[in-house]
Amino acid sequence: MNSPDEPLPTFDEVLLCTPQTSAEQVELFLRRCLIPCGGGEKIYTMLYADELSYDVSCRAEELFRRLQHYNSSYHLIILCNCEREHSYLPSVFSQYKVHMIPQRPLAEIQQYLQHHYRVAQPSSSAASVFKDNVCVGIVASKRAGVGK
């Protein structure tokens, strides 16, 4: 996000973890991250790695230890909920832990995302529903179940 022209991460650079994420999904992700294939300088991110089951986390650690010698210049970010930082995978990598606070003002982050998610030529798409022809939006309510 150093420049408005920098692209958003691609689908292969991000793994959104849930309790249902399989060991195979994590393995594919780690292989993309740790085995060099000439794809350029990608930054791989595991979101909510604290949500992984114990078995999947153990297998992920084992695979990481085996593969990390293939690539000494990998870029891997593991994001976790600070309330669950003592779950298995965050504990394994706790020596590398960095508490992050966004370095850019919220307005600048919003402008960057709006730039990348704007529909180039508005048509009769769902983007016309959201402000400024942005193709992504968040609908929230303080009251549950009110037709969102």
Secondary structure, 3 states (H helix, E strand, C coil): CCCCCCCCCCHHHEEECCCCCCHHHHHHHHHHHHCCCCCCCCCEEEECHHHCCHHHHHHHHHHHHHHHHHCCCCCEEEECCHHHCCCHHHHHCHHHCCCCCCCCCHHHHHHHHHHHHECCCCCCCHHHHCHHHECCCCCCCCCCCCCC
